[in-house]
Amino acid sequence: MDNEVAAFTSFIHFPHPKVKNFKCVHRTVVYPDYQGIGLSRILNNYCSQLYKDSNFRVIVTTGHPILIGSMSRDKNWILKRKGRVSLNKKSSFSKTCSANRITTSWEFKGV
């Protein structure tokens, strides 16, 4: 915006044992001066539509309350899963799981 970077988003290939065409919204950052105007939603919808047009399925998983609210109001995204991630005490990954908050998974349906 005005020749300045206002937001950034990235996607990664999501490895899945049965589905080979998943892309996952990995990280979205909106600079503070531009937050609260829906820029992340516009950016992610635009990029997700590009992937969908190339025959990829796009998913996102989040536990952030504001993003969950935004996704629930956006008709381009469909809620696929809502719940808690249980901790596996034997796994080193368990330190990064969201055991104390609700996480949601969404799939982009687009236009």
Secondary structure by P-SEA (a helix, b strand, c coil): ccccccbbbbbcccccccccccccccbbbbcccccccaaaaaaaaaaaaaaaaabbbbbbbbccaaaaaaaaaccccccccbbbbbbcccccccccccccbbbbbbbbbcc
